[in-house]
Amino acid sequence: MSGTADFFNEMREPDGSVRDAYSSYCDWYDEQDARLLKRKHREAETNFRKTGITFNVYGEDEAEERLIPFDMVPRIITANEWRKLTKGIEQRVSALNAFMHDLYHRQEIIRAGRLPQRLLRDNAAWLPNMVGFTPPGGVYTHIVGIDLVRTGPDEFFVLEDNARTPSGVSYMLENRETMMAMYPELFMRVPVESVSDYPRRLAKSLAACAPAAAGDRPVVAVLTPGIYNSAYFEHAFLADQMGAELVEGSDLRVVDGRVAMRTTSGYKAVDVIYRRVDDEFLDPLTFNPDSVLGVPGIMDVYRSGGVTIANAPGTGVCDDKAIYSFMPDIVEFYTGEKPLLPNVETWRCADEDSLKYVLDNLEELVVKEVHGSGGYGMLVGPASSKKEIEKFRAKLVENPSNYIAQPTLSLSTCPIYTKKGLAPRHVDLRPYVLVSPDKIDITPGGLTRVALEEGSLVVNSSQGGGTKDTWVLKD
Amino acid sequence: MLGRTANGLFWMFRYLERAENTARLLDAGMRMALTRDLVTAEEEWRSVISTAGQRTAYEAKHGTYTGSQVWNFMLRDKANPSSILAMFGLVRQNARLARNAISGELWEAINENWLVIDEQLKKPVAENRVLDTVATIRRAGTLAHGALAGSMLRDEGYHFARAGTFIERADSISRILDIKYYLLLPSLSYVGSSLDTGQWDQVLRSVSGDRAYRWLNAGQIDAKGICEFLILDDRFPRSLAFCYCALRDDLAALARLHGTEGQSNMLMRDADTRLTDLTIEEIFDQGLHEFLVEFTQDNSAIAEAISTDYRFLA
């Protein structure tokens, strides 16, 4: 793939001058001693290791804890840009929630002919157990991560909706902590919106979704698959920051119609469970009978209003990329407004015409599995060899409805620190959105993922991507 | 607090104490080996392994006792489930498990030192590096206990951490004494022989008590004095009496926090009486070995009762 010169550079205008958002930062950067920057760059890694912000990697001999590389140059968004983004995100998230409710109730959108029935039939995340049931407060997607990409000054697109269990928010928080510890003087010069109260907002938002059975001070717990899970650090971190218990399936059981945790003084009811365990492992009585990560009978308690599960089971439907392709219609159907944030153009390979187009243009396109995530099982046409493309073509022809295709996006770039100075790399952005019955709360910032290889468009941490602190400037 | 978290805290501090105790033994062994001829040194290393309770595992692997084999076995050998590396790995794993019940300072004290220890023990350790690791373990212990004292909420978690510490320490002291009990019996000791004072010194050093003992006894060293010091002197932080003073307070605090006493409090009361009411003469009369065996069993029973009283396991 060619260099990054043709892409929208978030720091610099095409003539090389610095864009407004970055002007204070660049002034600071230019004043810095090169050796000091180099040292600070090394310190950052030590800092992450010490704090233990790692993710676990398995598959080799022994479990290994790795760091997600952190880049010290912040990704900066102006107050104005952020205002526009939040309006679009709010609209999209409220549509997602209404969509979930409709899907599990009257399915008006299908009756109206705006969404094909087969998309639900083929959707592995669809849960018949949720039909006719409304979660406490009517909230399905308590925590949403909307993946955005930018291609120009005013061009933001939604690349993916993460309505199941968006992860990475601990990096948003720790990246900021690290930046403040390393460059306190920067934060005295540049007015940056704080992200540090995210855990408090999360606790408040979750408590506002407590079931009727809860008392005045709802008990919130984070349900983790355990210390060997790749995101265990984040689970422990969020529980700690919220002042909530971190529970595993073996700590929970159903007692007197409530889900209760084994404390040192007996079983105590839990009102809201922020679960980081997938649907199929939640309840061995309802789903995967072999699961030891969940709680036998939790779904019965849930359906009878004894507990809130966040996010609601069955919300993974929205993460499906075939559903994604209908998001503009979905937003319009439920809000009555045109979508403020556009989708990336998407071809559904299930449609014959689209499939033909995709097959004819494979070397130009990005093709993804509808249920895939983490950057796996996809084809990036322009970066693939003829052989890889032909191999993928065979898979695609065999099961077209399993795929969607998108143009190779001109992802914007933001500089990273390298030994040779600043160099542009492609980035995306995941803001975190909290939904409670009367509020959609978006923390000003998010997780910026960055492809560390020159020219690469894959930002996933599982494939060599890094992260940056994300700044939303104050007015 | 979750029962599982309480269990994590309790064991985090037990393993930390165990790693520290092993490091102390190794430290004493190193010193001993340096002041002895080669033949006696082999004896000393065997005694260090026995005292650490690792003899069976060691002899399954090695037929001879050399310093380098012994310290590498105790520090890092994969065949040794009680190696310092394995112990400290368990400390960190339990800290991770109880991560949201411990302060950030405590977590970092463990995690930072783990990174150092893991690095130091990647390759076999040469004689001039043994004490580095011993020092790191001690530092980790000091930092962790400092962070516990200075940054942890005085809720049940704090008391579980301390209970784990003192249960393990008492267990370790009583085992060390029992393994050396024949050296400590007044009837068998021939006072003044240089070998024996050396052996006694070794016992004191194994629990880092040599300095405190000398200070209290103005250089006089005898078996009865050592036993009295390590069993009954509640001023010394590595005596049975001190451990049980502390343990009693922590178990009482737990009962208060929970509004009810459990089996552990009852057992504690009985055990405590034995330490406060007996004199060293009475202990010798009933038999030092018998006393220590009973103590170790009761100590395990208290640990077991804590685990049951506070629902550590499902």
Interface residues (C-beta under 8 A of the other chain):
Chain A: R49 K50 T51 G52 I227 Y232 A236 F237 A239 D240 A244 E245 L246 V247 E248 S250 D251 M261 R262 T263 T264 S265 G266
Chain B: M1 L2 G3 R4 T5 A6 Q93 R96 L97 R99 N100 G104 W107 E108 N111 E112 L115 E156 H258 Y310 R311 A314
